[in-house]
């Protein structure tokens, strides 16, 4: 929708048929980048439903973040089925949405649901003047050029572009950098060029053309590795930039400057020392624009449309660099989401993620359909939108059921349009890259729409094709004869050169079996049972069994000594049973997760993703080592018994600590889909409870030893394995120790049951 600045619109919030009423709501206007930019825009002027058609006042207009009349909320908790408000569009041109949070009851609510994009102004980039258009002269002839959006170099209407060449007189690199910054309406806007070894931001040299109030400046920056911001490069002797000039015209800023062909960034305080050789080496070109810059740093680009990466590394001496392909034709009107499911299981195959049986109920969060027709495969891809202006839903064709070395088709938002792009997942789950084709495209007849909060794409793919990958290699695909696992995923960020990572485990899933595109079947999602069993068994092993077995062995050797079933003390029966179950549960859990992931894999992601599997392998090894130690346990009177006691105690306690650490870290694993405060709260509470009861029994054991005829009266306070009492009688305080023991077992069991419930519930379909 395109509206004029200040135009008034009706904003209707209504229940869908059969969904029932709602009680509360909060509604506010924001930019299309609403997940990052929470500043309110526009204002609400009145409630249209108030006093008409039998409606009483249901909304009140209020200030949000000190912006007058920028939000509206409910006036009472009465049931509502419709509220209509009048909203006045902002004066500033740009893309906006209405964001609403709705409460049905305490258990059911929707947070930050976005409306379709509302474009204030023309909805297109302003037309550049002759002075800017003249910079395009010579592209791919006397100078290299790179710009965005696709095809803009031919129409001479890029939002951002850069030209580059080598000056023959001195060998310096000459750049012209242009960016449309009118929509930012900021006196400190910028457009920047990054020179990168890869197609990701980080560890890059950056040259920026920036507004400094009424002047234009060119500055040098460096982006820290792993996206940790950037800083201005100060040079003590002389800079690498010369002959810099700039203009601000028609909403565009433009800079022309030269750079030394070889230079080094050396900042000891930042531990940075890296060289660039523009004449000899190839670099990916990263373009970005933003609304805030100074000599010290560039602020982050606001949205996905404000940055782009070249599909291939460029050499500054090569003026014939590849030009982005022309933009896709506008999609025809959508036939609607319901039509995607027509023919599933009869004339075409289907795979969906969501509630169980979502294909049959036509309610999937994500769904893909496929059908072979002649020498082509017809695909439809749909998914609920979870992000802003660059969100996506994608399907991968995999020869196993895990991400890595897979061909991917993405249905994504690109500056208000829905387009289809292809990608290739790198091995070991290390991200993905846009597929660059020098021959004919394999995708034809692409159409895309965004409606009702869903993305929907239809397209045709050649039945047999080849995917070019790095190092001049390629991978062949035969959709007519070969079977593939289908991987569905969605996310919040995408571009022609990459798809961002899916936010959580519920935002991706694999088919339970490989499928042929020629089969008209409905395939179900891969079960999470192995992950659920792994988590449950490890919790039983190390939080319940190991904790109880070790607690028993340390404090209960002098309790209920008169009873010795089968000639062995009760504490030993309990300890041996608990520790045997610990090993059995651990081995079973280890097998389950290896079946799930298909063996050893590389460890990528955050600290928890990297450390949990490593600690798990160490834990399993220690558990098996403890079994071996038990098999060679010396007799209590043997001279090697103290050595065994220390080894047994050290291995057991180390394994217990690692086991609890693994359980704790599981909350941060994407596969578990937990990320729950309650999970951390329960396990932290148990650890505190465990420590308190250990202290209580240490004190009780110390007091009992003072009343018994034993030599080591302070053995309860010793570090390491507790020395034997040297007597076989019952220690004083049996009753209180029994009560504490029952409380400990009850606490451990309750904690284990709670955590297992969290693990299973988080992965339920």
N, C-alpha and C positions, 0 to 999 in steps of 0.2 A: 504494500500500500504506500502510495506517495502522496504527501499532504504538504500544504504550504505552512511556513512558520506562523505560529499563533492560531492555526485552524483548530476548531473544536470538534472532537470526536465523541461518539457514544462508546463507552466501555461496558460490556455486558458480562457479568459473572453469573452463570446459571448451572444448575444441576443437569446432568445428562439423564435421559429417560431410564428409569429403573435404578438409579444410583442413590435415590433418597435425598434428603435435604442436608444442609450444612449449618453450622452454628456461628462460626467466626471466620474472619478473613482480614488480611492486610494487603493492600494493593498500592503499588508505587510505580512511577515511570523511571526507567534507567536507559543507559546506552545499550546497544546490542552486545557489548562486552560486559554484561551485567554481573558475571561471576567474579570478575576482578575489579570492576569499577562500580562501587555501590552508591555513588553520588546520585541523588534524585534529580530528575529532569521533568519539565512540564509542570502543570498544576491542575488539580481537580477543582472545578467551579461549582458543581451542584450534584445532588442525587436526583436523577430523572424519575426513578420509581417512587420517590417520596410523595405521598398524597395523591397518587393517581392509580387507577385500576384496582382499588382496594388495598394498595400497599401502604403500610405505615413507614415512618422513617426507620431505615435499617442501617444507615451509614453516617459517619461523621468525618468531616475533612479535617486533617491536622497537618502540622509541620513535621518534616522528617529531616534529621541532620541539619536543623536550622534553615531549611529551605521552605518558605511559606507555602502552605496548601499543596504540598507535594505528595501526600499520601492520604488514603482513606481506610477506615476500619469499621467494624461493627459497633453498634450502640448497645446491644444486648445479646443474650445467649439464646434467643428464640430461634426456632427452626426457620431456615430461609431456603427458597428454591431459586430466587433470582434477585440480583441487584444490578441496576443500570446507573452508571455515573457519567458525567460529562468531563472530559479531559482536554485541556488546552495544550497543543503541541509547543515545544520550545521554540524560541526565536532562532537558535543556532541550527544550521544545516547539519544533518548526520543521520545515522541509523539508530532508532530507539525501539524499545519494547515495553510492554506493561508486564510487570512481575507480580504474581499473586501467591500468597500463602493462604491455604484454606484448611479449616478444622471441621471435620465431621463429628468426631468424638475424641476421647482421650487416646484411643488406640489408632484411629485412622485420621491422617492429615497429609497434606501435600505442601511441600516447601519450595518456594522460589520457582513456580511453574511459569514459563515465559509465553508471551503471546507471539503471533507472527511479527516480523520486523515492520516497523513504521518508519518510512524514509521521509525526513523533513527536507524540503528543497527539491532539487531536480532528481536526486537519487543517482546521479552519475558524477564522475570527476569533472570539475570545471574545464572548459576548453582552453588549452594553453594559447598564448599569443604568439605572434610571429617570431619574437625574440627567442622564445623557448623552442618553437618548432624548428628553428634554424639549426639547433644543436643536433638534430637527427640527421642532417646532411652528411653523407659519407659513411653511414653505418654499413658494415660488411664490405666496404670498398677501401676506404682509407683509414678506418678505425673500427675497432670492435665495439659492440653494443650489447647491453643486457638490461631488460626491464620487465615490469609487471603492470597490468595483467597480461595473460597470454595474448599474443597478436598485436600488442600495443605499439611495437616498433613500426609496424606497417601502417597503422592508422595515425601515428605520431600523437598519441594521447595517453602516454604512460602515467601511472600514479607515481612511479619512481623509475629512474633508469640511470645507467652510467655508461660513458664511452671511455675507451682507453686506446692508447697507441704509444709507441716508442719514438721519441724525438731523434731523428738521424744525426743532428748536430752534436749532441752530448750524451746520447744514450739514456737520458732520463725518461721516466714514464709520465705521460700526460693524461690526466683524468678530467672529465666533465661529469659532475654529479648533480642530478636534478630530482626534486621531490615536490609533490603537491601537498602542502601543509595548511591549506586554507581552512579545512574543517577543524583543525586543532584550535584555531583562534588564540594562539599563544605567541608572546614575543620571544620565546626561547625554544621554538620548534627546531627540528633538525632532520636531515636525511644523511644516512651513513653507509659506507661501503666497508665490508669486512673481507679480509684476505685469509682464507682458512685452508688447512691441510685436509679437512674433511667437510662434510656437508652439515655440520652441527656448530652452533655457537660455542666458543670456549677455546682459549689459547690462540686467539686470533689478533692480527693487527687490524686496526680500524681507523679509517679516515673519514671525518665527518664535516659536513657543510651545515653550519648552524646559525640561527638568528641570535644576535646579541642586542636586544632592543631594536634599534633602527639600523644596525650594521650587520654585515654578513662576515663570518669568520670561518677559517678552516683549521681544524685541530686534529691531533693524533691521539689515539686511545689504544688500550690493550684490554681484551676481555679475558678475565681469569678462567682457568680450566673449570669444568663442571658447572658452568652457568653462574659462578659466584660474582656477578656484576662486572664492572669495568672501571678503569681509572685513566685519567689523562697522563700521557707520557711527557715528562719534562726533560729536556736535553740541556746539559750544562754548557756545551760548546756551540753546536749549531744544529738546527732542525733539518729534517729530511724533506720538508715541504718548502717549495719556493714558487714564485710567480703566481701567488694566489689572488683571485679576484672573485667577487660574487655579487649577485643581484637578487632582489625580491620583487617579483612582478606577477600580476594576475593570480596571486595565491600560490605561486611556485617560488621555491628558492633554488638557486643554481650557483654552483661554484666551479671554477676552472683552476687547476693547479698542477704542478709537476712534483714528482717524488723521485728520490734517488733510486736507481734500479736495484741496489743491494744495500740493506741496512740491518741494524741489530737493535732489539729492545733489551736493555740491560738495566733492571731495577733490583738491586740487592735486597732492599727492604721487603720486596714482594717475592723474592726468590725466583725472579724471572730473568732468563737470558736465552734469547731465541733470535735466529736470523731469518731474513726473507730475501730471496733473490728473484725479482720479478722478471728478469730477462731470461733466466734459465729454467725456473720451476713453474709448474702449473698450480693454480690455487682455485678453490671454489670461491665464487663471488656471493657474498651475503649482503643483501640490501635491506635496510630497515629505516623507519621514520618514527618520530615521536614528538611529544609536546614539551619536553623539558631537557635542556642541555646546558652545560657550562664547561669551563676549561677542565674541571676536575672529573666529570663523569657525564655519561649519557643515561637518561632515564630509560626504563624498559619501554619497548614499543607497545602501544595499548592493546592491539588485537591481532588475530591471525592474518588479516589482510594487510597489515603494516610491516610485513617482513617476507622475504622470499630468498631461496637459495638456488643457484644455478644447478642444473641437473648434472653437469660435468665440470671437472676442473678446467679452468681457462688459462691460456698462456697470453700474457699481455702483448706479446709480439705478433699474435695471430689475430688478424682483423676479421677473419671469416668464422668466428665462433658460431655455434648452433643457435638458431633463433627459436624461441618458444613456439609451439604449434599454435595455429589459429584457434580462437575460442570455439567451443561447441555450439551448435545451433540451439536456439531456445527450445525447451521441451514443450511438447503438446500438452493439452489439458490432461490431468490425471484421471484414470477411470475409478479411483478410489481405493482405499486400503482393503476393503472387503473383497474386491476382485482378485487380489493376490492369492487368496486361498481357493478360488474356484478351480476345480479339477485336481486338487491334491489327492494323490493315491489312485487316480483314474487315468488322467492324461499327462500328468507331470509329477515329478518327485518333489517332496517338500521336507524341510528341516527347520524347526523353530525352537526357540528358547523362551522360557517363561513358566507359567504354571503347568502342571502335568496335563498333557492332552491339549495344549494350547492351539495346535493346528486345527484340531477338530472343533474347538470352541471359537476359533478365529480371534484369539486374544494374546498372541505371542508378543513378547517384548522385542524380539528380533526374529525374522524369518527369511529364508531363501528358498526359491523354487527353481527347478531346472528341467529342461526338456530338449531332447535331440530332435532337430528338424533338418533333414538332408545333411549338408556338410557344416552345419552350425549348431550351436547350443544356445537356447534362449534362457536367460536368467532374469529373475525378479528378486530384488533385495530391499527389505523394509525393516525399519527399527524405530523404536521410540527415541526421540531426540533428548540427549541429556546435557548438551552444552549450548554454547552460544553460536556465533556466526561461523565457526569452523568445525562443528561437530560432524561425526561420521558414523556409519554402520558399515561393516566389511565382512566378506567371506573369504576364507583361505582354503586352498586345495592342498591337502597334505597327504603324504604317503605314510604318515604315522598319525597319532592323535595328539601331538604336542606341537607348539609353535616352533618354527625353525626350518629354513630351506623350503618355504612354501610360496606358491603364487597366490596373490591376494587381489581381489577386486573391491574397491571402496566406493561407496555412495556417500558423498560428502557435500556440505555447504561450502560455497566459494563466493563470497561477496554477494550474498542474497540469492544466488542460483544453486541448484542441486546438480552436480556433475558426477561422472563416473571416471575413476582413475585406476591404474593398475600398479601393483607394488610387488616386491619380493622380500620375504623375511630372511634376514641373514641367519647363518647357522648359530646354534647355541643361544637362540632367543635374543640376540644382540640387536634389536631394533629392525627397521625395514627401510627400504629405499624405493623411490619411484623408478619404474621401469622406463628406460630410454630406448626408443626404437628408431633405428636408421632405415628399416624397411617398412613395409605396410603395417598399419595398425591392425590388431586382432579384434578390437572392439568396434562394433557398428551399431547404428540405430539407438544411441543412448538417449534416454529420456529420464527426467527427474523432477520430482515435486516435493514440497514440504507442506503437509496439511495435518491438522488435528494433533500437532506435536510429534508427528512421525516424518521420517525421511523415506522416500520411495523411489527406487530406480528400476528401470527395465533396460536391458541391453542384450545384444547378440555377440557371441564369441565364436571364433573359428573352432571347429571340432578338434583339429590338431594344430598345434602351434609350438613355437620355441620361445623361451624366455631368456634374453641375454642377461648375464650376471657379471660380477666383477672378474677382472683378469682375463677378459675376452672369452670366458666360458659361457655355456648355455645349458638350459634344462628343457627337455622335451615333455610335452603333455599331450595325451590322447584321450579326450573326454568321451569318445565313443566306445572305447574298449577297456580302458584302465579304470580301476576303482580308487576313489579318494575318500579320505576322511574330510568332513566339512567342519571348518572352524569359524564360528560366528563371534564377532566382537563389536563393541561400539566405544566411542570415546569423545572427548571434548575438543581436541585439536587435530587439525589436518592441513595438509598443503599438497601440491602436486608432487613434491619430492619426499613426503613422509606422512605416516599416520602416527599420532601420539598414542601413548600407552593407555589401555583401558583402565579406568579408575579402580575397579574392584572385581572380585571373583564372579559376582553376578552379572558383570558386563562382558563376559566371554564364556564360551562353552564349545565342546566338540561333540560330533555325532558319535553314537555308541558303536558304530561299525562303519566300514568303508562302503561307499555307494557308487554305482555306475549311473551316469547321467541318462542312460537309456532305460533305466528302471523307474517306473512310475510308482514309487512307494513313499510312505511317510516314515521317516527315520526319526528315532527319539534321541534325546541328548545323552551323552555319556554320563553314567552315574557317578556321584561323588562318594560312593560307599567306601572305597579304599581309603580316601582321605579321612572320612568319618571313623572308620575302624582304626586307622593308624593313630589318630588323636585320642580316641577312647582307650585303646590298649596302652598307650604310653602314659596317659593320666592314671589308669589303674596300676600300672607297673610302678611308677616313681613317686606319685603323690600318695597313693593308698598303701600298696604292698610294701615297697621299700621303706617308706617312712615308718610304718607300723612294725615291720620286722626289725629295723635298727633300734627303734625306741624300746622294743621288748628286750632285745639282747643287752642293751646298756643298763637298764634299770630294774629288770624283773628276774634276775637269776636267784635272788633270795626271797622270792614270793611264791607261795603255794608249793613249797618244796616237798611236802609229805606225799603229794600225788605225783607219780611217775609212770604214766601209761607206756606200756611196752619197754619199760626199763629206762626211759629217758625223761628228763625234766620237761615240765609243761612249756617253759620259756623256749626250750630248744625246738620242740615240735612247732610252736608258733613261728619262731624265727626261720626255721628251715622251710616251712610251707610258704611263708610270705616271700622269702628270697627266691625260692624256686618259681613261684608265680611271677615274680618280677622278671626273671630271665625269660620265661616262656612268653609273657606278654611283650617284652622288648623285642625278642626275635620275630614274633608274629607281626608286631607293628612295623619293624624294619622291612619285612618281606612285603607287607601291604603297600608301603610307600614306594618301594622299588618297582613293584608291579605298576603302580600309578604313573610314575614318571618314566618308566622304561629303562631303568638302570641308572648308572652314574651320569649326571648332567653337569654342565657348567653352572656356577653360582653367580647370578647377576642380581642387581637390584640394590636395596638398602642394606643396612647392617644386619637386620634380622634375616633377610632373604639369603645373605651370604653365610652368616654364622650358624643358623639353625641346622642345615644339613651336615655341616662339618662337625658340630658338636654331637649330632645324632649318631654319626659313624663312630666317633670316639666313645660315646656312651655305650653303644652296642659292644664294642671291643672290650671295654672295661667290664661289662656284665659277663661276657664269656670268660674273661681272665679270672674273674671272681669264682666262676665254676671250677676252673682248673686249680685254683688255689685250694678250694674246698676239698678236691679229690686227693690232695697231697697233705692234708692237715695233719701235723704231728700230734702225738699223744700229749695230754696236758703236762706230763712229767718230762717230756723230751727237751733237750737243751735248745733245740731250734724253735720251740714253741713261742718264745717272745718275738722272734723274727717274723714268724707267721702272723702273730697277733697284729704287729705293726703293718705288715703288708695287707692283711685282710681289712684292717681299719682304714688304711690310706686309700686303697682302691674303692672300698665301699662308700666312704664319705665323698670322695671325688666324683664317683658316678652319681651319687644322690644329688650333689650340688649341680652337676651338669644336667641331670634329668629335670630338676626343677627349673633351671635356666631355660631349657628347651621349651618346657610348657609355658613359661612366662613369655618367651619370644614369639610363640605361636600366634599371639594376639596381633602381631604386626605383619604376619605373612599374608600375601594376597590370596593364596590358595584357600586359606581358612575362612576368608570373608568375615573375620571377627571384628577387629578394630573397635572393641567394646570396652567402655569404662568399667562395666560390671564384671567383665572377665578379669581385668587387672585387680579390681577391688576384692574379688573373692580370693584369688590366689595370694595377694598381698596379705589379706586378713589371716589366711591359713598359716603363712610363714611366720607372722607375728604370734599367732596362737601356738605354733610349734615351738618357738623360742621361749615363750612364757612357761609352757609346761616342762620344757627341758630344765629351765632354771629352778622351777618348783621341785622337780624330782632330784636335781642335784643337791638342793638344800636338804630334802628329806633323807636322801642316801647318806649325806654327811652326818646328819643327826643320828641316824640309825647306827652308823659305824661307831659313834662315840659310846654307844651302849653295848656293843658287842666286843668280844675278845678277839680282835684282829690286830695285826701289826701295823698296817697302813691305814691309819685313822683318817687321812686326808685323800684317799684314793678317788673320791668323788670329784675332787677339784683338779685332778691330773689332766694334762693335755694328752690326747691320743687315746688308745684303748684303755678302758678302765681296768686296773689290776684286779685279780681275783680276791675275794674276801678271805679265802683260805679256810672258810668254815662252810658247813653244809646245812646249817640250821636256818630257820625262818627269821628274817630280819624284822625288827619292830616296825609297826606302821603299815601292816598288810592292808587294812581296811581303806585307809586314805589313798594308798598307792593303787588299789583296785578301782576306786572311784575315778582317780585321775586317768587310769588306763582306759576305762570305759568312755570317759569324756574325750580322750584323744582319738580313739578309734571312731567314735561317733562324729567328731569334727572332721577327721580325714575322709571318712566315707561321704559325709554331706558335701564336703568341698569337691570331691571327685565326681559325685553325681551331678552337682551344679555345673562344673566345667564341661563334663561330657554332654550335658543338655545344651550348653551354649554352642559347642562344636557341631553337634548334629543339627541343631536348629538353624544355625547360620548357613548351612549348605543344603537345606531342604529346598526342593523346587517350589 
